[in-house]
Amino acid sequence: MPWCLERSWDRGSCQLSLGGSEAQAIAIEIEKMKASRPLTHDLLKSALETFAIQVTEVVINNMVEGVFFAKLALRLRKPRRGN
C-alpha cells in the first residue's frame, strides 16, 4: 500500500506517493536510526560528501508507469584545506 508524503508551501503543494521501502528509508533518516546496511541513497550521499558536491536543485521532469524521473543540479563546493 503506498504512503503519501505531502508538504504545503506558500506557492502550492507537493504530494508524492511512496512505497513502503521509501517511506521506511525516510523514517530511518528522520528518526536518526541506523540501517543494518547502507541504502542506495546513503551511498549517493556519501559520494557527494566525499567529493564536496552540493545538490542545488531537483527537478522532477517525467513520470513513466508510476516512476518519477528527475534531473539534479549539482555544484562543486570549495574543498576544505587538507583534503
C-alpha positions in Angstrom: 0.0 0.0 0.0 1.6 3.4 -1.0 2.2 6.0 1.6 1.5 9.7 0.9 4.1 12.4 1.6 2.6 15.9 1.5 4.0 19.3 2.2 2.4 22.6 1.6 4.3 25.7 0.6 3.1 29.3 0.2 3.0 28.9 -3.5 1.3 25.5 -3.6 1.8 21.9 -2.5 3.7 18.8 -3.4 2.2 15.4 -3.0 4.1 12.1 -3.6 3.0 8.5 -3.3 5.7 6.3 -1.8 6.2 2.6 -1.5 6.8 1.0 1.9 10.6 0.8 1.5 10.8 4.5 0.5 8.7 5.5 3.5 10.8 3.4 5.8 14.0 5.0 4.4 12.6 8.5 5.2 11.5 7.4 8.6 15.0 6.0 9.4 16.6 9.4 8.4 14.0 11.4 10.4 14.4 9.3 13.5 18.2 9.3 13.2 18.1 5.4 13.2 20.9 3.3 11.7 20.0 0.8 8.9 21.6 -2.6 9.0 23.4 -1.8 5.7 23.8 1.3 3.6 20.8 2.1 1.4 21.2 3.4 -2.2 20.6 7.0 -1.2 23.2 6.6 1.6 25.8 5.6 -1.0 25.0 8.6 -3.2 25.0 11.0 -0.2 28.4 9.6 0.9 29.9 10.1 -2.6 28.6 13.6 -2.9 30.0 14.5 0.5 33.3 12.8 -0.3 33.8 14.9 -3.5 32.3 18.1 -1.9 29.4 18.2 -4.3 26.2 20.1 -3.3 22.7 19.4 -4.7 21.3 22.8 -5.6 18.1 21.8 -7.3 15.9 18.7 -8.0 13.5 18.9 -11.0 11.1 16.0 -11.5 10.7 16.1 -15.2 8.9 12.9 -16.1 6.8 10.0 -14.8 6.6 6.7 -16.5 4.4 3.9 -15.2 4.4 5.5 -11.7 8.2 6.0 -11.6 9.4 9.6 -11.2 12.4 10.8 -13.2 14.4 13.8 -12.1 17.4 15.9 -13.0 19.8 17.1 -10.3 21.6 20.4 -10.4 25.0 20.0 -8.7 27.6 22.4 -7.6 31.2 21.7 -6.6 31.9 23.2 -3.1 35.2 24.7 -2.2 37.4 21.9 -1.0 38.5 22.1 2.7 42.1 22.6 3.4 43.9 19.4 4.0 41.6 17.3 1.7 
